[in-house]
């Protein structure tokens, strides 16, 4: 019976260098391509009738060439055996040189032919028969055939010789609703390792693989290696995870969790927030409570035993407290507490003479008139007219010095020149361009005057006649001497108005009295000073 030799085989991809031993053959079943590993450790693919690569790579003009890919050559490095070819070669010349290199050469197991017509190199590997194999290679192939399997599924105990890199693929199963099982040995564990400074993480995705939760290891800096055993009791709503027991200690302890109800005894630290207390406390023993505020007792009766012994004198009228023992007079009205009373506003004072009641216009005028009676007046006479409620002011005779030229005032003591014309006040004068006859000369610069600009007024005083009877809307904040006269509807002059809030310190002018309509509020920190010789009246 003839021997049957089965080569190492696989489908889908070419074998790599690590898949073959030197001289070992393998076949890719998808395209019947034959492979072997040369002494240099490279897996070489061979197809009947041609070869993918040379068994031994050759150097062409200093560039390694094994037939697996095109190469580029440096013209200056191509020699003809007698030195560098300095001329630029055509592609045909290069092809002829390379063709000459495979002419008269030694070829074993392969035939290399240069086809000058199309500039190609053709490679033909000699056909292989059973008799061409060495005894060593044949024995190796026999051993492979004896233990060969048709596919990986036939291997009932496969093992990895190195790390398994799934790249962008996954480990899955074709079994319907089948589980992917990972089973450690003995006390071993399924380990999810950290890498590149990142802690180990296990992600549980949703069915659409679009999001998921991650279980992560504590950081390396935490130094934790504890074991958490999931609850050993039935899961239930409104429970929380609690570590029921611990074996071992420290970072390597083993904790048994359970689903537990929240027990007040479990509160080992912190403070219960106010919102967690009921609006009404249940019946509790409050004997240990401290710092109770009696003002918080809103109802009920304090037992007599809870009231300390008082040492106040409760004899006499205090026992009833329904009336004052001695009636008092308030603004002229007797009051003993047994009934309400009414007061006359005009009789109410605040102890400092300030009238806080509302006064009539006549009362205010009389008060002001009284301020002008018995007062000191120098150079002026001020009289209050009770009949019409006015105050008259008469300035006395002035005592200015009227000696000298001021007694005549018919001429200037020293004549002055006006526009080049002498003027002493004894008669009118004519100025160039301006004369008393009214026939002014408007030639020259005087004829060019068309309008006066207020900005050109840098001296003098405007006469009253230049002001309009009603001033336009202007800012009058800098005006002084404005009288705060009475006002009212139409032509009435009844009401004197003032502010109600003092926001800035103020001192009544020395030798003056002041009056305001109240009530008046003085802001905190603000002081109103009334001198010993002045009076402030608030009506």
C-alpha positions as CSV (number, residue, x, y, z in Angstrom):
1,X,0.0,0.0,0.0
2,X,1.3,3.4,-0.9
3,X,2.1,5.8,1.9
4,X,-0.1,8.9,2.3
5,X,1.6,12.1,3.4
6,X,-0.6,14.9,4.9
7,X,1.0,18.3,5.1
8,X,0.3,20.9,7.7
9,X,-2.6,22.8,6.4
10,X,-5.0,25.7,7.1
11,X,-7.3,28.0,5.2
12,X,-7.9,31.7,5.2
13,X,-4.4,33.2,5.4
14,X,-0.7,32.4,4.7
15,X,1.3,30.9,7.5
16,X,3.7,33.1,9.4
17,X,7.3,32.6,10.3
18,X,6.3,31.3,13.8
19,X,3.9,28.7,12.3
20,X,6.6,26.6,10.6
21,X,9.9,25.0,11.4
22,X,12.9,25.2,9.0
23,X,12.3,22.8,6.1
24,X,8.7,22.1,7.3
25,X,6.0,22.2,4.6
26,X,2.5,23.5,4.9
27,X,-0.3,24.1,2.4
28,X,-3.0,26.7,2.3
29,X,-6.1,24.8,1.2
30,X,-8.0,27.8,-0.1
31,X,-5.6,28.3,-3.0
32,X,-3.4,25.2,-2.8
33,X,-0.3,27.4,-2.2
34,X,2.6,25.5,-0.7
35,X,4.8,27.0,1.9
36,X,8.1,26.1,3.7
37,X,10.5,27.8,6.0
38,X,14.1,28.5,4.9
39,X,17.3,28.5,6.9
40,X,16.9,32.3,7.3
41,X,13.7,31.8,9.3
42,X,11.4,33.1,6.6
43,X,8.2,31.4,5.5
44,X,8.3,31.0,1.7
45,X,5.3,30.6,-0.5
46,X,5.6,28.3,-3.6
47,X,3.0,27.8,-6.3
48,X,3.4,25.1,-8.9
49,X,4.7,26.6,-12.1
50,X,6.0,29.7,-10.5
51,X,7.5,31.0,-7.2
52,X,6.5,34.0,-5.0
53,X,10.0,34.5,-3.8
54,X,13.5,33.3,-4.3
55,X,14.8,30.7,-1.9
56,X,17.8,32.9,-1.4
57,X,17.4,36.6,-1.7
58,X,19.7,38.3,-4.1
59,X,21.3,41.7,-4.0
60,X,20.8,43.9,-7.1
61,X,22.9,47.0,-7.1
62,X,23.1,46.9,-3.4
63,X,19.3,46.4,-3.0
64,X,18.1,43.0,-1.6
65,X,15.6,41.2,-3.9
66,X,13.8,38.0,-3.2
67,X,11.0,38.4,-5.8
68,X,8.3,39.2,-3.2
69,X,8.0,42.9,-4.3
70,X,9.4,45.4,-6.7
71,X,12.6,47.3,-5.9
72,X,14.1,50.6,-7.0
73,X,17.7,50.9,-8.0
74,X,20.2,53.8,-7.8
75,X,21.7,54.3,-11.3
76,X,25.0,55.3,-9.8
77,X,25.2,52.0,-7.9
78,X,24.8,49.8,-11.0
79,X,28.1,48.4,-12.2
80,X,29.2,46.5,-15.3
81,X,32.0,44.7,-13.6
82,X,34.5,47.3,-14.4
83,X,33.3,50.2,-12.3
84,X,30.3,52.4,-11.9
85,X,28.2,53.3,-14.9
86,X,28.2,57.0,-14.9
87,X,25.7,57.5,-17.7
88,X,22.0,57.5,-17.1
89,X,20.6,54.1,-18.2
90,X,17.4,53.5,-19.9
91,X,14.9,51.0,-18.6
92,X,15.8,48.6,-21.4
93,X,19.5,48.8,-20.4
94,X,18.7,48.1,-16.8
95,X,16.4,45.1,-17.8
96,X,19.2,43.7,-20.0
97,X,21.8,44.0,-17.2
98,X,19.4,42.2,-14.8
99,X,18.6,39.6,-17.5
100,X,22.3,39.0,-17.9
101,X,22.6,38.3,-14.1
102,X,20.2,35.4,-14.4
103,X,21.9,34.0,-17.5
104,X,24.6,31.4,-16.9
105,X,23.9,31.5,-13.2
106,X,23.3,28.5,-11.0
107,X,19.7,27.5,-10.3
108,X,18.5,24.6,-8.0
109,X,14.9,23.6,-7.9
110,X,14.0,26.7,-9.8
111,X,14.4,28.1,-13.4
112,X,14.7,31.8,-13.9
113,X,14.4,33.2,-17.4
114,X,14.7,36.8,-18.6
115,X,12.2,37.6,-21.3
116,X,13.7,40.5,-23.2
117,X,10.6,41.2,-25.2
118,X,8.6,42.4,-22.2
119,X,11.4,43.0,-19.7
120,X,10.2,40.4,-17.2
121,X,11.8,37.6,-15.2
122,X,10.0,34.3,-15.2
123,X,10.4,31.9,-12.3
124,X,9.5,28.2,-12.5
125,X,9.9,25.9,-9.5
126,X,10.8,22.3,-10.4
127,X,7.9,19.8,-9.7
128,X,8.1,18.0,-6.4
129,X,7.6,14.2,-6.1
130,X,7.8,11.9,-3.2
131,X,11.3,10.8,-4.3
132,X,12.5,14.4,-4.1
133,X,12.1,14.6,-0.3
134,X,15.0,13.8,2.0
135,X,14.6,11.0,4.5
136,X,14.6,13.5,7.3
137,X,11.9,15.6,5.7
138,X,9.8,12.5,4.8
139,X,9.9,11.3,8.4
140,X,8.9,14.7,9.6
141,X,5.9,14.8,7.2
142,X,5.0,11.2,8.3
143,X,4.8,12.3,11.9
144,X,2.7,15.3,11.0
145,X,0.3,13.1,9.1
146,X,0.0,10.6,11.9
147,X,-1.2,13.3,14.4
148,X,-2.8,15.7,12.0
149,X,-6.4,17.0,12.5
150,X,-8.8,18.3,9.9
151,X,-9.6,21.5,11.8
152,X,-9.2,23.1,15.3
153,X,-12.5,21.7,16.4
154,X,-11.0,18.2,16.5
155,X,-8.4,19.4,19.0
156,X,-10.1,18.5,22.4
157,X,-7.4,20.1,24.5
158,X,-6.0,23.1,22.6
159,X,-3.5,25.3,24.4
160,X,-2.1,28.8,23.7
161,X,1.6,29.1,23.4
162,X,1.4,32.9,23.9
163,X,-1.1,35.7,24.4
164,X,-4.3,35.6,22.3
165,X,-4.8,38.9,20.5
166,X,-8.4,39.2,19.4
167,X,-7.6,42.7,17.9
168,X,-11.0,44.1,16.9
169,X,-12.8,40.7,17.0
170,X,-14.5,39.0,19.9
171,X,-14.8,35.7,21.6
172,X,-18.3,34.3,20.9
173,X,-20.2,31.1,20.4
174,X,-22.4,29.8,17.5
175,X,-24.4,27.7,19.9
176,X,-28.0,29.0,20.1
177,X,-28.4,30.9,23.4
178,X,-25.1,29.4,24.4
179,X,-23.0,30.7,27.3
180,X,-19.3,31.7,27.0
181,X,-17.8,30.1,30.0
182,X,-14.5,31.0,31.8
183,X,-13.5,28.4,34.4
184,X,-10.4,29.0,36.6
185,X,-8.7,26.1,38.4
186,X,-9.0,25.6,42.2
187,X,-8.7,28.9,44.0
188,X,-7.8,30.7,40.9
189,X,-9.8,33.7,39.7
190,X,-11.0,35.3,36.4
191,X,-8.7,38.3,36.4
192,X,-9.5,41.5,34.5
193,X,-6.1,43.2,34.4
194,X,-5.2,46.9,34.4
195,X,-2.9,48.2,31.7
196,X,-0.9,51.3,30.9
197,X,-1.5,53.0,34.3
198,X,-5.3,52.4,34.0
199,X,-7.2,50.3,36.6
200,X,-9.0,47.1,35.6
201,X,-12.6,47.6,34.4
202,X,-15.4,45.3,33.5
203,X,-18.1,46.9,31.2
204,X,-21.6,45.5,31.0
205,X,-23.2,46.7,27.7
206,X,-26.8,47.2,26.7
207,X,-28.2,44.9,23.9
208,X,-27.5,47.6,21.3
209,X,-23.8,47.8,22.4
210,X,-24.3,51.6,22.5
211,X,-23.7,52.2,26.2
212,X,-23.1,50.2,29.4
213,X,-22.0,50.4,33.0
214,X,-18.4,49.9,34.2
215,X,-17.2,48.1,37.3
216,X,-13.8,49.5,38.1
217,X,-11.0,48.5,40.5
218,X,-9.8,50.9,43.2
219,X,-6.8,52.9,42.2
220,X,-3.3,51.4,42.7
221,X,-2.6,54.2,45.3
222,X,-5.5,52.8,47.5
223,X,-3.6,49.6,48.0
224,X,-6.8,47.6,48.3
225,X,-7.1,43.8,47.7
226,X,-10.3,43.0,49.7
227,X,-12.9,40.5,48.6
228,X,-16.6,41.4,48.4
229,X,-19.0,38.5,48.6
230,X,-22.4,39.3,47.1
231,X,-25.5,39.1,49.4
232,X,-26.4,35.6,50.7
233,X,-30.1,36.6,51.4
234,X,-33.0,37.2,49.0
235,X,-33.1,40.5,47.1
236,X,-36.0,42.8,48.1
237,X,-37.2,46.3,47.5
238,X,-36.3,49.3,49.8
239,X,-33.2,47.5,51.0
240,X,-29.7,48.7,51.0
241,X,-26.4,46.8,50.7
242,X,-24.7,46.3,54.0
243,X,-21.5,44.5,54.9
244,X,-22.9,41.9,57.3
245,X,-19.6,40.3,58.4
246,X,-15.9,40.5,57.9
247,X,-13.2,37.8,57.9
248,X,-9.6,38.9,58.0
249,X,-8.7,42.6,58.3
250,X,-7.2,45.5,56.5
251,X,-6.9,45.8,52.8
252,X,-7.2,42.0,52.3
253,X,-10.3,41.5,54.3
254,X,-13.2,39.4,53.0
255,X,-16.7,41.0,53.4
256,X,-20.0,39.3,53.3
257,X,-22.8,41.6,52.0
258,X,-26.5,41.4,52.6
259,X,-29.7,43.2,51.6
260,X,-30.7,44.9,54.9
261,X,-33.2,47.4,56.2
262,X,-31.9,50.7,57.4
263,X,-31.6,50.6,61.2
264,X,-31.1,53.7,63.3
265,X,-28.4,51.7,65.1
266,X,-26.5,51.7,61.8
267,X,-26.0,55.5,62.0
268,X,-22.5,55.6,63.4
269,X,-21.7,59.2,62.5
270,X,-23.1,62.4,61.0
271,X,-26.2,64.4,62.1
272,X,-29.8,63.7,61.1
273,X,-31.1,66.7,59.0
274,X,-34.1,68.7,60.2
275,X,-36.2,67.4,57.3
276,X,-36.0,63.9,58.6
277,X,-37.8,64.7,61.9
278,X,-41.6,64.5,62.0
279,X,-43.5,67.7,62.4
280,X,-44.8,66.4,65.7
281,X,-42.5,64.3,67.9
282,X,-44.0,61.1,69.3
283,X,-44.3,60.4,73.0
284,X,-40.6,60.4,74.1
285,X,-38.7,60.7,77.3
286,X,-37.3,64.2,77.2
287,X,-35.5,64.1,80.6
288,X,-32.1,64.3,78.9
289,X,-32.9,67.3,76.7
290,X,-30.9,70.5,77.5
291,X,-31.0,74.1,76.4
292,X,-34.8,74.2,76.0
293,X,-36.2,77.7,75.1
294,X,-39.4,78.5,77.0
295,X,-40.5,80.9,74.2
296,X,-41.0,77.8,72.0
297,X,-43.8,76.5,74.2
298,X,-46.8,77.6,72.2
299,X,-49.7,75.7,73.9
300,X,-50.5,73.7,77.0
301,X,-50.0,74.5,80.7
302,X,-46.7,74.2,82.5
303,X,-47.3,72.1,85.6
304,X,-46.8,73.8,88.9
305,X,-44.0,71.4,89.8
306,X,-42.1,72.7,86.7
307,X,-42.2,76.3,87.9
308,X,-39.3,77.4,90.2
309,X,-40.1,79.3,93.4
310,X,-40.4,83.0,92.6
311,X,-39.3,85.6,95.1
312,X,-41.2,88.6,93.6
313,X,-43.6,90.6,95.9
314,X,-47.0,89.7,94.5
315,X,-49.1,91.5,97.2
316,X,-51.3,94.4,96.7
317,X,-52.7,95.4,93.3
318,X,-50.2,93.1,91.4
319,X,-52.4,90.2,92.4
320,X,-55.1,91.4,90.0
321,X,-53.2,93.4,87.3
322,X,-56.5,94.6,85.9
323,X,-55.8,98.3,86.7
324,X,-53.0,100.5,87.7
325,X,-52.8,101.1,91.5
326,X,-52.4,104.8,90.8
327,X,-54.0,106.3,87.7
328,X,-51.6,108.3,85.5
329,X,-52.2,111.3,83.3
330,X,-51.3,110.9,79.6
331,X,-51.4,114.2,77.7
332,X,-53.8,115.6,80.2
333,X,-56.1,112.5,80.2
334,X,-56.3,110.2,83.2
335,X,-55.5,106.5,82.5
336,X,-55.6,103.6,85.0
337,X,-55.7,100.7,82.5
338,X,-59.3,99.8,82.9
339,X,-60.4,101.3,79.5
340,X,-59.1,102.9,76.3
341,X,-58.7,106.7,76.3
342,X,-58.5,109.3,73.5
343,X,-55.8,112.0,73.4
344,X,-55.7,115.6,72.0
345,X,-53.0,115.6,69.3
346,X,-52.0,119.2,70.2
347,X,-51.1,118.1,73.7
348,X,-48.8,115.3,72.8
349,X,-45.0,116.0,73.1
350,X,-42.0,113.6,73.0
351,X,-40.4,115.1,76.1
352,X,-38.2,117.6,74.2
353,X,-40.7,120.1,73.1
354,X,-41.1,118.6,69.6
355,X,-44.7,118.8,68.5
356,X,-45.6,115.6,66.7
357,X,-49.3,116.3,66.1
358,X,-50.6,117.8,62.8
359,X,-51.0,121.6,63.1
360,X,-53.1,124.1,61.1
361,X,-51.6,126.7,58.9
362,X,-52.5,129.4,61.5
363,X,-50.8,127.4,64.2
364,X,-47.6,127.1,62.1
365,X,-47.7,130.9,61.3
366,X,-48.1,131.8,64.9
367,X,-45.2,129.5,65.9
368,X,-42.9,131.1,63.3
369,X,-44.2,134.6,64.3
370,X,-43.2,133.8,67.9
371,X,-39.7,133.0,66.7
372,X,-39.5,136.6,65.4
373,X,-40.7,138.1,68.7
374,X,-38.1,139.1,71.3
375,X,-35.3,138.0,68.9
376,X,-32.2,140.1,68.0
377,X,-32.2,142.1,64.8
378,X,-29.3,144.1,63.5
379,X,-29.6,146.4,60.5
380,X,-33.0,144.9,59.7
381,X,-36.5,144.8,61.1
382,X,-38.6,141.6,60.8
383,X,-42.3,141.8,61.6
384,X,-44.9,139.0,61.7
385,X,-48.3,140.1,60.4
386,X,-50.8,137.9,62.1
387,X,-53.6,139.3,60.0
388,X,-52.4,137.9,56.7
389,X,-49.7,135.4,57.9
390,X,-46.8,137.3,56.3
391,X,-43.3,138.3,57.5
392,X,-42.2,141.9,56.6
393,X,-38.5,142.7,56.3
394,X,-37.2,146.4,56.5
395,X,-33.4,147.0,56.0
396,X,-32.2,150.1,58.0
397,X,-30.4,153.2,56.7
398,X,-27.0,152.3,55.2
399,X,-24.0,154.2,56.7
400,X,-21.6,153.9,53.7
401,X,-18.8,156.6,53.3
402,X,-20.1,159.1,50.7
403,X,-17.3,161.7,51.0
404,X,-15.0,162.8,48.1
405,X,-16.1,162.8,44.5
406,X,-19.0,160.4,45.3
407,X,-20.8,163.5,46.8
408,X,-21.3,165.0,43.3
409,X,-21.1,162.1,40.9
410,X,-21.5,164.5,38.0
411,X,-18.1,163.8,36.5
412,X,-15.4,161.2,36.8
413,X,-12.5,162.4,38.9
414,X,-10.1,161.0,36.2
415,X,-11.3,161.0,32.6
416,X,-11.1,157.7,30.8
417,X,-10.6,156.9,27.1
418,X,-13.4,154.9,25.4
419,X,-12.5,153.7,21.9
420,X,-9.8,156.4,21.8
421,X,-12.2,159.2,22.9
422,X,-11.8,160.9,26.3
423,X,-14.9,160.5,28.6
424,X,-15.3,162.1,32.0
425,X,-19.1,161.7,32.3
426,X,-20.0,165.4,31.7
427,X,-21.4,164.8,28.3
428,X,-22.0,162.3,25.5
429,X,-19.3,161.2,23.2
430,X,-19.2,159.8,19.6
431,X,-17.2,156.6,18.9
432,X,-15.8,155.6,15.5
433,X,-18.6,153.7,13.9
434,X,-21.1,154.3,16.8
435,X,-22.5,157.8,17.4
436,X,-25.4,159.4,19.2
437,X,-27.1,160.4,15.9
438,X,-27.7,156.8,15.1
439,X,-26.0,156.9,11.7
440,X,-23.4,154.4,12.7
441,X,-20.7,153.6,10.2
442,X,-21.1,149.9,9.3
443,X,-18.2,149.7,7.0
444,X,-15.1,147.7,7.9
445,X,-15.2,145.1,10.6
446,X,-18.3,146.6,12.2
447,X,-20.2,145.8,9.1
448,X,-19.4,142.1,9.5
449,X,-21.2,141.6,12.9
450,X,-24.2,139.4,12.3
451,X,-24.9,137.6,15.6
452,X,-23.4,137.7,19.1
453,X,-22.2,134.5,20.7
454,X,-22.7,134.0,24.5
455,X,-19.3,132.3,24.5
456,X,-17.8,135.7,23.7
457,X,-19.1,137.2,26.9
458,X,-16.0,137.0,29.2
459,X,-16.8,140.0,31.5
460,X,-19.7,142.2,32.7
461,X,-23.2,141.3,33.9
462,X,-26.3,140.7,31.8
463,X,-29.0,143.4,32.5
464,X,-32.4,142.2,33.7
465,X,-34.0,143.1,30.4
466,X,-32.0,140.5,28.6
467,X,-33.6,137.7,30.6
468,X,-36.9,136.2,29.3
469,X,-40.0,136.4,31.5
470,X,-39.9,132.6,31.8
471,X,-36.5,130.8,32.0
472,X,-36.1,127.7,29.7
473,X,-35.6,124.2,31.2
474,X,-32.1,124.5,32.7
475,X,-30.3,122.9,35.6
476,X,-30.8,125.2,38.6
477,X,-28.9,123.0,41.1
478,X,-26.2,125.7,41.6
479,X,-28.7,128.6,42.2
480,X,-28.7,130.1,45.7
481,X,-31.0,132.4,47.5
482,X,-34.1,130.5,46.3
483,X,-37.0,131.1,48.6
484,X,-38.9,128.0,49.8
485,X,-42.2,129.8,49.8
486,X,-45.6,128.3,50.4
487,X,-47.3,126.5,47.5
488,X,-50.6,125.0,46.7
489,X,-53.2,124.5,44.0
490,X,-53.8,127.4,41.6
491,X,-52.6,130.6,43.2
492,X,-52.8,129.2,46.7
493,X,-49.7,129.6,49.0
494,X,-50.6,127.2,51.8
495,X,-48.2,124.3,52.0
496,X,-44.5,124.3,53.0
497,X,-43.0,121.0,51.9
498,X,-39.8,119.3,53.1
499,X,-38.2,115.8,53.0
500,X,-38.9,113.0,55.5
501,X,-35.5,111.3,55.9
502,X,-32.2,112.8,57.2
503,X,-29.4,110.8,55.5
504,X,-26.4,113.2,56.1
505,X,-25.0,114.8,59.3
506,X,-26.3,118.4,59.6
507,X,-25.7,121.3,62.1
508,X,-28.3,124.0,62.6
509,X,-26.6,127.3,61.5
510,X,-25.3,129.2,64.5
511,X,-27.8,131.9,65.6
512,X,-30.5,130.4,63.5
513,X,-33.7,128.4,64.3
514,X,-35.0,125.6,62.1
515,X,-38.4,124.1,61.4
516,X,-39.6,120.9,59.6
517,X,-42.9,119.2,59.1
518,X,-42.8,115.7,60.8
519,X,-42.6,113.0,61.2
520,X,-38.8,113.0,60.4
521,X,-36.6,109.9,60.4
522,X,-32.9,110.3,61.1
523,X,-30.9,107.4,59.6
524,X,-28.8,105.2,61.8
525,X,-25.3,106.8,62.3
526,X,-26.5,110.3,61.2
527,X,-26.4,113.2,63.6
528,X,-28.4,116.4,63.6
529,X,-26.7,119.0,65.9
530,X,-28.8,121.8,67.5
531,X,-26.6,124.4,69.3
532,X,-27.4,125.8,72.7
533,X,-28.7,129.0,71.2
534,X,-30.7,127.5,68.4
535,X,-34.1,125.7,68.3
536,X,-35.4,122.9,66.0
537,X,-39.1,122.7,65.7
538,X,-40.8,119.7,64.1
539,X,-44.5,120.3,63.5
